[in-house]
Amino acid sequence: MNVAFFLTPKSEVVHLKEDMTLRQALEKMEYHRYQAVPIIDEAGKYIGVLTEGDVLWAMKRNPKLSFLDTEDIPLMEIPRYWTYRPVAVDESMDSLIQAAAVQSFIPVVDDGGYFIGIAKRSDILNYLYGHLQL
């Protein structure tokens, strides 16, 4: 068993580009109803994850910020408070399970740091539950 078994490929994963505005990111998150979305750079390398909490903390620090103002805020200016540690596609299952203990999804990268998809905690738990001997 390896990480690739649980991979949802990049082509099926909603993700943000580093050059987006905060408004574009918010609209994408709202449309797909996601609370956290991976961010990749222009080359396709994994940068991090934007969460709803990151946006809320940014609004708290800027109480005069309106939704229209978000058109002028680059996504990369929003501090991220949680680090979604990626795993390499060739890492051990132990690494994947450790990450799944604290993250709802785990970004998966190749050996060059390029984002290739995610492993969902729900898929990992369903697999493990299905293989329990009761």
C-alpha positions, 0 to 999 in steps of 0.5 A: 500500500502506498500514498498513490493508492489514496490519490485524488489527482490534481485534475479533480481537485479544486485549487487556487493559483498564487496570483489570484485575488482574495475575492477570486479565492473566496468565490471559488471556495463558496461555489465549491463549499470548501473550507480549505483549498490548496494553493499552487504557484504558476509552475504547479508547485505546492505553496500551502492551503487557504482556510476560511479561518485565515480569511476571518483572521484577516478580516478581524485585523482589517475591520473596515475591509469590505467584500469589494475591497477583496478584489484588490488584495492579492491572495498571497498577502493573507497570512496562513495560520495552519500548515498543511504539510504535504507528503511525497507520493513515495513516502510511507503510509506512516507519514500519510496516516500521521498527517491525516490525524491532524488534516482533513486532506493531505496535499501530495507532491512529487519529488520536485515539490509539484502538486499532484493531488490530495489524499482525503482523510475520509478515504483513508479512514474508510479503507482502514475501517473496511479492513478491520477484522471485527 
